[in-house]
Amino acid sequence: MLLLAACGSPKEEAAEEAFNFQNGPMAKLMGYDISPAEQREGELNVQQGVVECMKDEGWEYKAVDYSASNPYQDEYEEQMADPVAYGEKYGYGVARNYELQGTDGGFSFEDPNQDYVESLAQEEMDEYYISLYGDQSGMEMQEGDVYVPPPVDERGCEGKARFDVYGESPYDDPDISARLNELYEDQASDPAVADAIEVWAECMDKLDSSNEFDTPDKINEYLYNQLNVLQGYSTMSDETIGTSVEVVAATVPAMGIDGEPQEIDEADLEDLRAEELALWADDQVCQDEANVSQARRDAEQRMVDDLIAEFPELGEQE
């Protein structure tokens, strides 16, 4: 999930206007422009369907409330509800992420079904997971590594319950999925977005000549690298983290990190927090000046328009 990149509009409007993966044109088209509360309700309904289906299959299964088992859920909902207010307190959530997780990298999820599953013989366990998720051995890939989902009745109880709650996902259509991959690749080099980001970078340099970021995403990479160094890890290269952005509930990226974690001195953490908040404030000013959020929204809208032009049935679902 991407951390919200809010523009610098007035606070009372920013939460609505800030472009992010959950409120953009693609989210509306694909049906995932829903609140955290709606997400949780949907997932609880899926779990109830799984309970009933697994019982019919002859297995025990307890519903899993993933939101309740996530100690960062309240933090995530706060962030989603008002990204500007959250940013003013925590910036991008990097230092805050460390505060919540400490050196152990997060929390351990306890599956209420684990004891029952472990009580099964290996053959029974295999059958249990086939009932739950379907037989994964026959998963098919189309040309270009596009996943071709099996029929609903072969997706196991979880897949069938998810279908009952949400219906068929447009992403399950291999033609739509393949075209989406192409459009996302094109969007990555959208000229209007590139122009806005160039203005943003110039603005950041004017505010502070030590700001040597060529894209907003690089701020997060830089801050997580600083955090890793303070924990005794090595820094991460572009190849390791790319342009990924971690939300507050995510763990520190582990790929490519060397060294043993160590507790960060409070003074060092405060310095990192201060730098993070200063960068966040500069970022908001420059996001507003360059209108990066609107450029990205417009680029995504063009992508949605192209997709609907090729697959008119998607437009009928809006």
C-alpha positions as a printed NumPy array, in Angstrom:
array([[  0.   ,   0.   ,   0.   ],
       [  1.339,   3.649,  -0.851],
       [  1.644,   6.293,   1.819],
       [ -0.607,   9.221,   0.963],
       [  1.067,  12.113,  -0.817],
       [ -1.063,  15.083,   0.108],
       [ -1.004,  18.306,  -1.81 ],
       [ -0.821,  21.618,  -0.023],
       [ -4.475,  22.669,  -0.248],
       [ -6.312,  23.929,   2.863],
       [ -6.528,  21.39 ,   5.631],
       [-10.288,  21.036,   5.489],
       [-10.075,  20.049,   1.81 ],
       [ -6.748,  18.216,   1.707],
       [ -7.956,  14.82 ,   2.853],
       [-10.483,  14.794,   0.022],
       [ -8.249,  16.327,  -2.661],
       [ -5.022,  14.438,  -1.969],
       [ -4.527,  11.884,  -4.701],
       [ -3.798,   8.368,  -3.539],
       [ -4.428,   4.8  ,  -4.531],
       [ -7.809,   4.729,  -2.76 ],
       [ -9.493,   7.846,  -4.088],
       [ -8.278,   8.111,  -7.679],
       [-10.162,   7.362, -10.905],
       [ -8.821,   3.797, -11.06 ],
       [ -9.988,   3.075,  -7.515],
       [-13.466,   4.282,  -8.432],
       [-13.505,   2.224, -11.617],
       [-12.288,  -0.949,  -9.925],
       [-14.399,  -0.542,  -6.801],
       [-11.777,  -0.163,  -4.085],
       [-12.506,   3.481,  -3.234],
       [-13.884,   2.487,   0.16 ],
       [-13.126,   3.542,   3.715],
       [-11.151,   1.418,   6.2  ],
       [-14.435,   0.703,   8.005],
       [-15.99 ,  -0.551,   4.771],
       [-12.89 ,  -2.624,   4.071],
       [-13.152,  -4.248,   7.478],
       [-16.871,  -4.946,   7.087],
       [-16.274,  -6.555,   3.711],
       [-13.48 ,  -8.751,   5.005],
       [-15.56 ,  -9.838,   8.008],
       [-18.333, -10.856,   5.619],
       [-15.796, -12.847,   3.595],
       [-14.605, -14.592,   6.74 ],
       [-18.146, -15.508,   7.74 ],
       [-18.651, -17.028,   4.318],
       [-15.442, -19.021,   4.741],
       [-16.647, -20.335,   8.112],
       [-19.866, -21.652,   6.593],
       [-18.159, -23.076,   3.521],
       [-15.445, -24.868,   5.484],
       [-18.075, -26.342,   7.803],
       [-19.881, -27.716,   4.756],
       [-16.559, -29.193,   3.612],
       [-16.175, -30.98 ,   6.958],
       [-13.523, -28.731,   8.53 ],
       [-13.326, -26.491,  11.552],
       [-12.589, -22.854,  10.798],
       [-12.701, -19.723,  12.944],
       [-13.251, -16.343,  11.334],
       [-10.151, -14.145,  11.323],
       [-10.565, -10.433,  11.988],
       [ -7.33 ,  -9.218,  10.449],
       [ -8.062,  -5.598,  11.344],
       [ -8.564,  -6.372,  15.026],
       [ -5.377,  -8.427,  15.104],
       [ -3.385,  -5.564,  13.566],
       [ -2.151,  -3.207,  16.315],
       [ -1.564,  -0.505,  13.69 ],
       [ -5.131,  -0.444,  12.361],
       [ -6.147,   2.661,  14.317],
       [ -3.017,   4.427,  13.115],
       [ -3.776,   3.472,   9.516],
       [ -7.348,   4.72 ,   9.793],
       [ -6.125,   8.006,  11.266],
       [ -3.708,   8.408,   8.386],
       [ -6.348,   7.642,   5.762],
       [ -8.965,   9.914,   7.345],
       [ -6.775,  13.039,   7.348],
       [ -3.366,  12.595,   5.707],
       [ -2.398,  16.229,   6.259],
       [ -3.104,  16.178,   9.99 ],
       [ -1.244,  12.881,  10.21 ],
       [  1.689,  14.299,   8.258],
       [  1.915,  17.33 ,  10.497],
       [  2.36 ,  14.993,  13.46 ],
       [  4.402,  12.174,  11.937],
       [  5.598,  13.235,   8.498],
       [  5.766,  10.122,   6.338],
       [  5.454,   7.8  ,   9.329],
       [  9.091,   6.594,   9.214],
       [ 10.157,   7.472,  12.76 ],
       [  6.643,   6.675,  13.905],
       [  6.92 ,   3.273,  12.241],
       [ 10.021,   2.527,  14.299],
       [  8.31 ,   3.683,  17.501],
       [  5.429,   1.308,  16.91 ],
       [  7.544,  -1.667,  15.878],
       [ 10.804,  -1.247,  17.743],
       [ 13.697,  -3.485,  16.76 ],
       [ 11.629,  -6.664,  16.377],
       [ 10.231,  -5.608,  13.008],
       [  6.549,  -5.51 ,  13.932],
       [  4.079,  -7.925,  15.467],
       [  3.37 , -11.617,  15.214],
       [  0.024, -12.538,  13.734],
       [ -1.68 , -15.378,  15.577],
       [ -4.022, -17.394,  13.39 ],
       [ -6.878, -18.738,  15.542],
       [ -6.937, -21.778,  13.257],
       [ -3.268, -22.685,  13.703],
       [ -3.707, -25.191,  16.536],
       [ -6.426, -27.035,  14.639],
       [ -4.393, -27.13 ,  11.428],
       [ -1.329, -28.435,  13.252],
       [ -3.431, -31.199,  14.788],
       [ -4.101, -32.615,  11.318],
       [ -2.029, -35.279,   9.641],
       [ -0.044, -34.034,   6.637],
       [ -2.488, -35.494,   4.123],
       [ -5.428, -33.966,   5.957],
       [ -3.614, -30.637,   6.155],
       [ -3.093, -30.656,   2.401],
       [ -6.79 , -31.352,   1.872],
       [ -7.688, -28.606,   4.352],
       [ -5.754, -25.984,   2.398],
       [ -7.219, -27.177,  -0.885],
       [-10.683, -26.705,   0.624],
       [ -9.674, -23.276,   1.874],
       [ -7.798, -21.89 ,  -1.141],
       [ -8.413, -24.34 ,  -3.953],
       [ -5.855, -26.517,  -5.693],
       [ -2.962, -24.184,  -6.467],
       [ -1.008, -26.774,  -8.438],
       [ -2.881, -26.034, -11.642],
       [ -2.427, -22.272, -11.628],
       [ -2.145, -21.01 , -15.202],
       [ -0.174, -18.089, -16.585],
       [ -0.904, -16.463, -19.898],
       [  1.76 , -14.971, -22.15 ],
       [  3.37 , -12.027, -20.362],
       [  2.944, -13.664, -16.945],
       [ -0.703, -12.621, -16.672],
       [ -2.52 , -14.74 , -14.112],
       [ -5.573, -16.591, -15.378],
       [ -7.829, -17.284, -12.38 ],
       [ -9.67 , -20.593, -12.14 ],
       [-13.479, -20.751, -12.174],
       [-15.082, -19.554,  -8.948],
       [-16.003, -23.073,  -7.859],
       [-12.314, -24.045,  -7.994],
       [-11.019, -21.186,  -5.831],
       [-11.7  , -22.821,  -2.489],
       [-13.863, -21.458,   0.285],
       [-11.9  , -18.224,   0.573],
       [-12.199, -17.5  ,  -3.127],
       [-15.876, -18.372,  -3.279],
       [-16.674, -16.279,  -0.19 ],
       [-14.716, -13.346,  -1.641],
       [-16.662, -13.65 ,  -4.889],
       [-19.968, -13.678,  -3.005],
       [-19.049, -10.446,  -1.206],
       [-17.233,  -8.496,  -3.915],
       [-18.179, -10.173,  -7.173],
       [-15.725, -10.822,  -9.991],
       [-12.752,  -8.481, -10.025],
       [-11.893,  -6.79 , -13.335],
       [ -8.299,  -7.762, -12.585],
       [ -9.306, -11.405, -13.021],
       [ -9.893, -10.824, -16.722],
       [ -6.522, -11.682, -18.322],
       [ -7.082,  -9.253, -21.2  ],
       [ -7.867,  -6.379, -18.849],
       [ -4.98 ,  -7.337, -16.568],
       [ -2.511,  -7.432, -19.447],
       [ -3.7  ,  -4.08 , -20.786],
       [ -3.507,  -2.549, -17.312],
       [  0.122,  -3.626, -17.05 ],
       [  0.852,  -1.837, -20.316],
       [ -1.008,   1.295, -19.267],
       [  0.757,   1.466, -15.907],
       [  4.099,   1.218, -17.687],
       [  3.071,   4.077, -19.982],
       [  1.84 ,   6.13 , -17.039],
       [  5.235,   5.852, -15.354],
       [  6.673,   8.087, -18.069],
       [  3.686,  10.386, -18.498],
       [  5.066,  13.754, -19.772],
       [  2.696,  15.898, -17.698],
       [  3.621,  14.074, -14.498],
       [  7.312,  14.294, -15.378],
       [  6.974,  18.059, -15.908],
       [  5.202,  18.486, -12.566],
       [  7.858,  16.478, -10.753],
       [ 10.59 ,  18.559, -12.378],
       [  8.925,  21.714, -11.023],
       [  8.634,  19.992,  -7.645],
       [ 12.359,  19.152,  -7.597],
       [ 13.31 ,  22.731,  -8.471],
       [ 11.05 ,  23.985,  -5.685],
       [ 12.626,  21.612,  -3.15 ],
       [ 16.096,  22.811,  -4.13 ],
       [ 15.072,  26.447,  -3.687],
       [ 13.673,  25.763,  -0.234],
       [ 16.831,  23.931,   0.84 ],
       [ 19.826,  23.318,  -1.416],
       [ 20.561,  20.115,   0.531],
       [ 17.326,  18.634,  -0.859],
       [ 18.7  ,  16.532,  -3.694],
       [ 15.564,  14.55 ,  -4.459],
       [ 14.488,  14.162,  -8.07 ],
       [ 11.103,  12.63 ,  -7.199],
       [  8.883,  12.762,  -4.077],
       [  9.28 ,   9.   ,  -3.61 ],
       [ 13.017,   9.386,  -3.034],
       [ 12.332,  11.166,   0.247],
       [ 10.926,   7.967,   1.709],
       [ 13.844,   5.952,   0.404],
       [ 16.253,   8.397,   1.993],
       [ 14.476,   8.393,   5.363],
       [ 14.262,   4.611,   5.517],
       [ 17.941,   4.396,   4.651],
       [ 18.672,   6.766,   7.547],
       [ 16.559,   4.612,   9.832],
       [ 18.355,   1.466,   8.694],
       [ 21.765,   2.979,   9.382],
       [ 20.672,   3.971,  12.882],
       [ 19.583,   0.368,  13.456],
       [ 22.906,  -0.976,  12.276],
       [ 21.704,  -2.043,   8.843],
       [ 23.356,  -1.13 ,   5.58 ],
       [ 21.553,   1.302,   3.293],
       [ 19.278,   0.141,   0.491],
       [ 19.988,   0.787,  -3.149],
       [ 17.481,   1.912,  -5.77 ],
       [ 17.337,  -1.697,  -6.949],
       [ 16.362,  -2.841,  -3.472],
       [ 13.6  ,  -0.424,  -2.595],
       [ 12.886,   1.183,  -5.951],
       [ 10.102,   3.677,  -5.578],
       [  8.158,   1.761,  -2.947],
       [  6.702,   3.728,  -0.084],
       [  5.946,   2.111,   3.241],
       [  2.795,   2.925,   5.149],
       [  2.925,   3.182,   8.908],
       [  1.806,  -0.399,   9.473],
       [  4.435,  -1.909,   7.197],
       [  7.69 ,  -3.437,   8.307],
       [ 11.061,  -1.984,   7.461],
       [ 12.027,  -3.457,   4.06 ],
       [ 14.193,  -6.527,   4.66 ],
       [ 15.487,  -7.349,   1.195],
       [ 19.153,  -6.529,   0.726],
       [ 19.721,  -5.371,   4.291],
       [ 22.831,  -6.539,   6.139],
       [ 23.716,  -6.315,   9.811],
       [ 21.967,  -6.897,  13.116],
       [ 19.196,  -4.583,  14.35 ],
       [ 19.96 ,  -2.382,  17.29 ],
       [ 17.855,  -0.065,  19.408],
       [ 18.074,   3.529,  18.243],
       [ 19.232,   6.155,  20.7  ],
       [ 16.363,   8.498,  21.536],
       [ 18.36 ,  11.592,  20.596],
       [ 19.16 ,  10.104,  17.189],
       [ 15.505,   9.201,  16.678],
       [ 14.487,  12.756,  17.56 ],
       [ 16.966,  14.111,  14.999],
       [ 15.5  ,  11.801,  12.365],
       [ 11.983,  12.83 ,  13.324],
       [ 12.853,  16.519,  13.053],
       [ 14.433,  16.003,   9.628],
       [ 11.425,  13.981,   8.493],
       [  8.952,  16.661,   9.568],
       [ 11.018,  19.388,   7.873],
       [ 11.15 ,  17.393,   4.633],
       [  7.442,  16.681,   4.807],
       [  6.664,  20.389,   5.229],
       [  8.884,  21.313,   2.265],
       [  7.317,  18.52 ,   0.236],
       [  3.811,  19.859,   0.856],
       [  4.79 ,  23.354,  -0.272],
       [  6.343,  22.009,  -3.455],
       [  3.571,  19.505,  -4.132],
       [  1.205,  22.463,  -4.066],
       [  3.394,  24.649,  -6.268],
       [  3.974,  21.901,  -8.85 ],
       [  0.467,  20.444,  -8.547],
       [  1.903,  16.935,  -8.681],
       [ -1.213,  15.429,  -7.166],
       [ -3.455,  16.804,  -9.905],
       [ -0.997,  15.795, -12.63 ],
       [ -1.03 ,  12.223, -11.33 ],
       [ -4.8  ,  12.192, -11.024],
       [ -5.17 ,  13.488, -14.59 ],
       [ -2.721,  10.862, -15.872],
       [ -4.686,   8.132, -14.132],
       [ -7.929,   9.498, -15.549],
       [ -6.46 ,   9.27 , -19.057],
       [ -5.513,   5.682, -18.307],
       [ -9.061,   4.947, -17.108],
       [-10.521,   6.565, -20.228],
       [ -8.283,   4.431, -22.448],
       [ -9.261,   1.308, -20.54 ],
       [-12.996,   2.017, -20.792],
       [-12.632,   2.756, -24.499],
       [-11.207,  -0.745, -24.984],
       [-13.431,  -2.478, -22.416],
       [-16.767,  -0.592, -22.386],
       [-18.235,  -3.023, -19.872],
       [-15.99 ,  -1.491, -17.206],
       [-17.655,   1.88 , -17.645],
       [-21.05 ,   0.297, -17.163],
       [-20.002,  -0.818, -13.673],
       [-19.281,   2.691, -12.385]])
